[in-house]
Amino acid sequence: MLSSSARLLRLLSLLSSRPSWTCAELAERMEVTDRTVRRDIARLRDLGYSVDSEAGPWGGYRLRAGSHVPPLILDDEEALAVAVGLREAALSDALGGDQAALSALLKLRQVLPRRVAERLGELDDAFVRLPGADGPQIRPGLLLELAVACRQKERARLSYTDGEGRATVREVDPYRLVHTGRRWYLVARDVTRDQWRTFRADRIDRFQPTGLAADLTDPPDPARLVSRNIANGPYPLSATIRLPLPMSQALRLIPPTVGTHRPDGPDATLVDIGGPDPDGLARYLLGLGTPLRVLAPEEVRQALLRRTRELVEENA
C-alpha cells in the first residue's frame, strides 16, 4: 500500500492528466476506498490545490488554477523542459529580467533527480549562444542527441540537406552547438574533408553516433566560426570596414550575425561584412549612420563615396 504522501502525489498526477474524474474512478485507479479519496482531496485543498467537485452520478473532481502556486509534480521530460525553458529565459531576458528565472532554475536544479540533472548538464556543456531572432523548428530530441555527442566526444554520421537542396551523408566529429537566436548550428569537423564546418540543425535529417572517438584537435572558436559563416557565407562579396568604436559598441551597431568582428586597439573595431554587390553594401553602410572607413575592397569604397556625393547633391 502506498504511503499517504505517495498517494497524494499519485492523486495529483491523475487529476492533472484529464479534465474530470469521478470518485469511483479515482478509487479504482489508486486501489483505495471512496472515503480515502475524499480525505485525500481535502488534504490537497489544504495544501493549496483548487479541486472542484460536483455532486450526482455524473459529477466528480476537477483540478483548476488556484490563487497561489502550490507544489508541482513533474515527470522527467517535463522537468527537463522546464529547466531548459528557465535557462533560456534567464539568458535571453525574455521575462524582462533574469533574476526570477535564475532563482527558479537554481531551486529546480537542486531537487532534480540525477538522471535528469545529467541530461540538463549535457545540454549546458554543449550550448553556445549568439543574439538574434526566432528561427525554424527542429524535430524533438535532435538537440539533445547533438548535445550528448558533443559532450561525449563521439564521431557521428549525419544526413544533411544543404542550402541548395542537395542531400549528403557526412561523418563528423561534433564539437559544440551554437544558438544565434534564429537557428541552431552544429560546429563539427568534417572527417572526409578534414575541415571545421557549421551545419544548420534544422537541415539535419538523421543523426547516428558511430561509437568512435572524435578527433577534436585544434578546435575553432564556435561562436566566431558561425558568425563568420552567417555574415559572409551566402554573399558573393565581402568588405572589411573600420569603426571608431570599441568592440562592445560595434557589436550593438552591427550584430554578429551580420558581420565578423575583431578589435583594432581599445577604441576601434574591424568588421567583415558580406553583401550582394558594392552598391548593396554601400547602402547598408550608409544606413548605419556612423563614421567608418572601408579598408577593402576598392569597389565598395568607391560605391560608398559615390552614394555619399549623391546624397550631398540631393540635399544641397
Secondary structure, DSSP 8 states (H G I E B T S, - for coil): ---HHHHHHHHHHHHHHSS-B-HHHHHHHHTS-HHHHHHHHHHHHHTT-EEEEE-STT-EEEEE--SS-------HHHHHHHHHHHHHHHHHTTTS-SHHHHHHHHHHHHHS-HHHHHHHHHHHHHEEE----------TTHHHHHHHHHHHTEEEEEEEE-TTS-EEEEEEEEEEEEE-SS-EEEEEEETTTTEEEEEEGGGEEEEEEEEEE---SS---HHHHHHHHHHHTT-SEEEEEEESS-HHHHHHHS-TTTEEEEESSTT-EEEEEEESSHHHHHHHHHHT-S--EEEE-HHHHHHHHHHHHHHHHHT-
